[in-house]
């Protein structure tokens, strides 16, 4: 069995389960912080570079 580590995308926290990271996100980070990171990540992937 492989030990998988799931890192928090916003800080150095890591957990052995995705549910652990999810609970950490809900209790340790503001929704606005999570939203900002999500939008920055999605925007850099979705918007093409102008010619």
C-alpha positions in Angstrom: 0.0 0.0 0.0 1.3 3.4 -1.0 1.3 6.3 1.5 -0.2 9.2 -0.4 0.2 12.8 0.9 -2.3 15.4 -0.2 -1.0 18.9 0.1 -3.0 22.0 0.8 -2.8 24.2 -2.4 -2.6 27.4 -0.2 0.0 26.5 2.5 2.4 23.9 3.7 -0.2 21.7 5.4 -0.5 18.1 4.1 -2.8 15.3 5.1 -3.0 11.6 4.4 -6.5 11.9 2.9 -8.3 14.4 0.6 -11.0 14.7 3.2 -8.3 15.9 5.7 -7.2 18.6 3.3 -10.8 19.6 2.6 -11.5 20.0 6.3 -8.3 22.0 6.6 -9.4 24.3 3.8 -12.8 24.8 5.4 -11.4 25.7 8.8 -8.1 27.4 8.1 -8.6 29.5 5.0 -11.1 32.2 4.2 -13.4 31.7 1.2 -12.1 34.8 -0.4 -8.5 33.4 -0.3 -9.6 30.1 -1.8 -11.6 31.9 -4.5 -8.7 34.2 -5.4 -6.3 31.2 -5.8 -8.9 29.2 -7.8 -9.7 32.1 -10.1 -6.0 32.9 -10.7 -5.3 29.3 -11.5 -8.4 28.9 -13.8 -7.8 32.2 -15.5 -4.2 31.3 -16.4 -5.4 28.0 -17.9 -8.6 29.2 -19.7 -7.6 32.6 -21.2 -5.4 32.3 -24.3 -2.5 34.7 -24.8 -3.3 37.5 -27.2 -1.4 37.4 -30.6 
